Each structure stands twice: as structure tokens, then as C-alpha cells.
Amino acid sequence: MRFVRGPGQRKGEDNLRWRIRWGLVVVLPLLIQSVACGSAPKPSGDQNSHLRGTLTVLAAASLTAAFTAEGSAFERLHAGLQVRFDFAGSSTLVTQVEQGARADVFASADEINMQHLATAGLVSGVPKVFARNRLEIVVGPGNPKKIESLSDLDRAGIIYISAAPGVPAGTYAAKILAAAHVAATPRSQEADVKAVVTKVQLGEADAGIVYVTDVSAAGRAVSGVPIPASQNLIANYPLATIKGAPNPLAASAFDHFILSPAGQRIMEKFGFAPV
């Protein structure tokens, strides 16, 4: 059986086709855009934004100002993370790690203490040097005892103090004095460089050998007497993730941040030489 369409029916079908075509012109681009938007990955901002919890960093006392700033900058990048520091002499921190301290990162003021942990298998991966430092004589504000060189530290009436043996600054000081043939015996040996600076600041000692960054951090509370390059030493500062770190992802990210251009700029701001 064959049906024959009348003029009115053909006109209605033509109108319907026109409506369908017009609808496709309007709707199809919107559908394509909707599908594209739905399938495209949303920008995540910081690729490490998933970092959460607490990051515990054991750091040499001479890093106090610089690492406090580093920690604040790192927290701004990771809103869900809190950075906690324990600053002390590097040898003291090594003992803490050996005794099972729950921490994520160790930053030492020398390579000897770091190597001690590496040899014991207590750090993950290869430690990396992230900054360098130099030594300087710290004296009271205005240098009241007129100390001008290493040889003055052995002068009669001068109370010279040092960081304890095993503490990097104490080891460096002993090497510098021995190479300069200066027989200055420290009146006391302190737990870290901050304690040396504090005693000189309070007038309990006349001089000590610390890092240039420590003198700078103390501001006008003390003065510094430069040690010539020919008599000075370069202190290398390495850091590494502690084996069994409670927050290994954050530890790795922090290590990378310190070595990044942004982290290195912060170290320079506090007087450290970049790597």
C-alpha cells in the first residue's frame, strides 16, 4: 500500500526539518563544550597539595633563622602541612636519631656528622649539600677588647670560648686555630654556636669562633671580626631524609624545596653561600 502526502503535510515536515537543523546548530556546540569541560583535568595548583600532617626537621643551630624562613615558605605552598623544627648542635641531633627520635629530615652543619648517620644506615638516599658557610670571630658590640685577628684570642686577659668537640663549629674552630699556630684554649665549651654568641653578647666571654651567619643574625648585639680566607674554612651543610621518616613524602618535598631556586634564595638572604 502506498501513501500519498498532501501539500499541507509536506509543508509541516519541511518546518520540522528546519527546526531540527536549527536546534542542532545551537545545541551541538554547547554539548561539545560541556563534554570537553567535563573530561578536561581540573587545575590542581600545587602538585604537592596533597601533603598533610607534620614534618619534623632536625637542624643545626646555625640554621635557626634561615630554616625558620624556609619552613614558613614551605607551609605557604602546602596549606595542610605543619613544619616543626628542633634546632641543636649537629652532634646532639645525631644522638637523637641514633636513639630513635621520630623525625623526617636531618640538616647538619658538617659532613662528618651526616656521614656518621649514613654509615649507620639511618638516612635514606644520598645526603646533598644545600649551603655553605664561613667562620668568623664573634666579639662584644663595638669590639671593646680590640680583637683584630686569631692571634689575639691567645692574648692575656681574653676570655675565649668555643662550641664543644663534635659540634661542627667547635671542630672547625680547633682546626683554624691549629693551622694558624694559635694556642687559644677555650674557657668553656658550649653545646652549640648559639650558646657561644649568647655568652659573648652577655659579656660572659670576650670572643668565640662561630659562623658569619650567626654574627649577622645577632645584629647589633655583637660584632664580628673577619677571618682571612687563607686561614678560614668552608663549612658544607648537607641534608637527608631520615630512614623510617613518619612523613616521607613531605620530607622528600622539603629536601627538593631547599635545593630549589626559591629555597636557595632564602639561604642567600641569611648569608649562606648557595650550592
C-alpha positions as CSV (number, residue, x, y, z in Angstrom):
1,M,0.0,0.0,0.0
2,R,1.4,3.4,-0.9
3,F,0.5,6.6,0.9
4,V,0.5,10.0,-0.9
5,R,1.3,13.1,1.1
6,G,-0.7,16.2,0.6
7,P,0.7,19.8,0.3
8,G,-0.1,20.6,4.0
9,Q,1.7,17.5,5.3
10,R,4.8,18.2,3.2
11,K,4.9,21.8,4.5
12,G,4.7,20.6,8.1
13,E,7.6,18.1,7.6
14,D,9.7,20.8,6.0
15,N,9.1,23.0,9.0
16,L,10.1,20.2,11.3
17,R,13.3,19.6,9.5
18,W,14.2,23.3,9.7
19,R,13.6,23.3,13.5
20,I,15.8,20.2,14.0
21,R,18.6,21.6,11.9
22,W,18.4,25.0,13.8
23,G,18.4,23.2,17.1
24,L,21.5,21.2,16.2
25,V,23.3,24.4,15.2
26,V,22.5,25.9,18.6
27,V,22.7,22.9,20.9
28,L,25.6,20.9,19.4
29,P,28.4,23.4,20.2
30,L,27.1,23.6,23.8
31,L,27.2,19.8,24.1
32,I,30.7,19.6,22.8
33,Q,31.8,22.3,25.2
34,S,30.1,20.6,28.1
35,V,31.8,17.2,27.3
36,A,35.2,18.9,26.8
37,C,34.9,20.7,30.1
38,G,33.8,17.6,31.9
39,S,36.7,15.5,30.6
40,A,39.4,18.1,31.0
41,P,41.5,17.7,34.2
42,K,40.9,20.5,36.7
43,P,44.0,22.5,37.5
44,S,45.3,21.3,40.8
45,G,47.6,24.3,41.5
46,D,50.4,22.8,43.6
47,Q,51.3,19.3,42.5
48,N,52.2,18.5,46.2
49,S,49.0,20.0,47.6
50,H,48.2,16.5,49.0
51,L,50.9,16.8,51.6
52,R,49.4,16.7,55.1
53,G,50.3,16.3,58.7
54,T,53.5,17.4,60.4
55,L,57.0,17.5,59.0
56,T,59.7,17.3,61.7
57,V,63.1,18.7,60.8
58,L,66.2,18.3,63.0
59,A,68.6,21.1,62.0
60,A,71.9,22.6,63.1
61,A,71.5,25.6,65.5
62,S,73.2,27.9,63.0
63,L,70.3,27.2,60.6
64,T,67.7,28.6,63.0
65,A,66.9,31.9,61.3
66,A,67.2,30.6,57.7
67,F,65.3,27.4,58.2
68,T,62.5,29.2,60.1
69,A,62.0,31.3,57.0
70,E,62.3,28.2,54.8
71,G,59.6,26.4,56.9
72,S,57.2,29.3,56.6
73,A,57.7,29.5,52.8
74,F,57.2,25.7,52.5
75,E,54.0,25.8,54.6
76,R,52.6,28.5,52.3
77,L,52.9,26.1,49.4
78,H,51.3,23.3,51.4
79,A,48.3,24.5,53.4
80,G,47.7,21.1,55.0
81,L,51.2,20.7,56.3
82,Q,52.9,22.0,59.5
83,V,56.7,22.2,59.8
84,R,58.2,21.7,63.2
85,F,61.9,22.3,63.9
86,D,64.3,21.0,66.5
87,F,67.5,23.2,66.4
88,A,70.6,22.0,68.3
89,G,74.2,21.1,67.7
90,S,74.6,18.6,64.9
91,S,76.2,16.0,67.1
92,T,73.4,16.3,69.6
93,L,70.9,15.7,66.8
94,V,72.8,12.7,65.6
95,T,72.5,11.2,69.1
96,Q,68.7,11.8,68.9
97,V,68.4,10.0,65.6
98,E,70.5,7.1,66.9
99,Q,68.2,6.9,69.9
100,G,65.1,6.6,67.7
101,A,63.8,10.1,67.6
102,R,60.8,10.3,65.3
103,A,61.8,12.9,62.7
104,D,61.8,13.3,59.0
105,V,64.8,15.4,57.9
106,F,68.2,16.0,59.3
107,A,70.2,19.1,58.2
108,S,73.8,19.1,59.5
109,A,76.4,21.9,59.7
110,D,79.1,19.5,58.6
111,E,79.5,16.4,56.5
112,I,81.2,14.4,59.3
113,N,78.0,14.1,61.4
114,M,75.9,13.4,58.4
115,Q,78.3,10.7,57.3
116,H,78.0,9.1,60.7
117,L,74.3,8.6,60.2
118,A,74.8,7.5,56.6
119,T,77.3,4.8,57.6
120,A,74.9,3.6,60.3
121,G,72.2,3.3,57.7
122,L,70.0,5.8,59.4
123,V,69.3,8.1,56.4
124,S,67.6,7.4,53.1
125,G,69.4,8.1,49.8
126,V,72.5,10.2,49.3
127,P,72.8,13.3,51.5
128,K,73.0,16.5,49.5
129,V,74.9,19.7,50.3
130,F,72.4,22.6,50.2
131,A,74.5,25.5,51.6
132,R,78.0,26.7,52.6
133,N,79.2,28.9,55.4
134,R,82.4,30.5,56.7
135,L,83.7,31.2,60.2
136,E,84.2,34.5,62.0
137,I,85.3,35.7,65.4
138,V,82.4,37.0,67.4
139,V,83.1,39.8,70.0
140,G,81.1,42.2,72.1
141,P,79.3,45.1,70.5
142,G,81.9,47.7,69.3
143,N,84.7,45.1,70.0
144,P,85.7,46.5,73.4
145,K,88.8,44.3,73.7
146,K,90.1,45.4,70.3
147,I,90.5,41.9,69.0
148,E,91.7,42.0,65.4
149,S,92.9,38.5,64.5
150,L,93.1,34.9,65.6
151,S,96.4,35.5,67.4
152,D,94.5,37.9,69.8
153,L,92.4,35.0,71.1
154,D,95.5,33.8,73.0
155,R,96.2,37.3,74.4
156,A,96.4,37.6,78.2
157,G,93.1,38.6,79.8
158,I,91.0,37.5,76.8
159,I,88.2,35.0,77.6
160,Y,87.8,32.8,74.6
161,I,85.1,30.2,74.3
162,S,84.1,27.7,71.7
163,A,81.5,25.1,70.7
164,A,82.2,21.7,72.2
165,P,84.2,19.0,70.4
166,G,82.0,17.1,68.0
167,V,79.8,20.2,67.3
168,P,80.8,21.3,63.8
169,A,81.7,24.9,64.8
170,G,83.9,23.6,67.6
171,T,85.7,21.2,65.3
172,Y,86.2,24.0,62.7
173,A,87.5,26.4,65.3
174,A,90.1,23.9,66.6
175,K,91.3,23.3,63.0
176,I,91.5,27.0,62.2
177,L,93.5,27.8,65.4
178,A,95.8,24.8,64.9
179,A,96.5,25.8,61.3
180,A,97.2,29.4,62.4
181,H,99.5,28.1,65.2
182,V,97.4,29.9,67.9
183,A,97.2,28.1,71.2
184,A,94.0,29.6,72.4
185,T,92.4,27.3,75.0
186,P,88.6,27.8,75.3
187,R,87.5,28.8,78.8
188,S,84.3,26.9,78.2
189,Q,82.9,24.6,75.5
190,E,79.2,25.2,74.6
191,A,76.5,22.9,73.2
192,D,76.1,24.9,70.0
193,V,77.1,28.2,68.3
194,K,74.0,30.0,69.6
195,A,75.2,29.5,73.1
196,V,78.7,30.9,72.2
197,V,77.0,34.0,70.7
198,T,74.8,34.4,73.7
199,K,77.7,34.3,76.2
200,V,79.7,36.9,74.2
201,Q,76.6,39.0,73.9
202,L,76.0,38.9,77.7
203,G,79.7,39.8,78.4
204,E,80.4,36.4,80.0
205,A,83.1,35.9,77.3
206,D,85.2,38.2,75.1
207,A,85.3,36.2,71.9
208,G,84.4,33.0,70.2
209,I,84.6,31.4,66.7
210,V,81.2,31.0,65.1
211,Y,79.7,31.2,61.6
212,V,79.4,34.5,59.8
213,T,75.6,33.9,59.6
214,D,75.4,33.7,63.5
215,V,77.1,37.1,63.8
216,S,74.8,38.6,61.2
217,A,71.7,37.1,62.9
218,A,72.6,38.6,66.3
219,G,72.5,42.1,64.7
220,R,73.9,44.9,66.9
221,A,74.1,42.7,70.0
222,V,77.6,41.6,68.9
223,S,80.3,42.5,66.4
224,G,82.3,40.3,64.1
225,V,86.0,40.2,63.2
226,P,86.5,38.6,59.8
227,I,89.0,35.6,59.5
228,P,91.1,35.9,56.3
229,A,90.3,33.4,53.6
230,S,93.8,32.0,53.9
231,Q,93.0,31.0,57.5
232,N,89.3,30.2,57.1
233,L,87.4,27.1,56.3
234,I,84.3,26.4,54.2
235,A,81.6,24.6,56.0
236,N,79.4,22.4,53.8
237,Y,75.8,21.8,55.0
238,P,74.2,18.5,53.9
239,L,70.6,17.3,54.4
240,A,68.9,14.0,54.0
241,T,65.6,12.2,54.8
242,I,65.9,10.1,58.0
243,K,65.2,6.4,57.4
244,G,61.8,5.4,58.6
245,A,60.6,9.0,58.5
246,P,56.9,9.4,59.7
247,N,56.2,11.7,56.7
248,P,58.5,10.6,53.9
249,L,56.6,12.4,51.1
250,A,56.8,15.7,52.9
251,A,60.4,15.0,53.8
252,S,61.3,14.5,50.1
253,A,59.4,17.6,49.0
254,F,61.2,19.7,51.7
255,D,64.6,18.5,50.6
256,H,63.8,19.4,47.0
257,F,62.4,22.8,48.1
258,I,65.6,23.7,50.0
259,L,67.7,22.9,46.9
260,S,65.3,24.7,44.5
261,P,66.0,28.3,43.3
262,A,63.4,29.6,45.8
263,G,65.0,27.7,48.7
264,Q,68.5,28.8,47.7
265,R,67.4,32.4,47.6
266,I,66.2,32.2,51.2
267,M,69.6,30.7,52.2
268,E,71.4,33.5,50.5
269,K,69.2,36.1,52.2
270,F,70.6,34.8,55.6
271,G,74.2,34.9,54.5
272,F,74.8,31.3,53.4
273,A,76.6,30.7,50.1
274,P,74.5,28.8,47.6
275,V,75.5,25.5,46.1
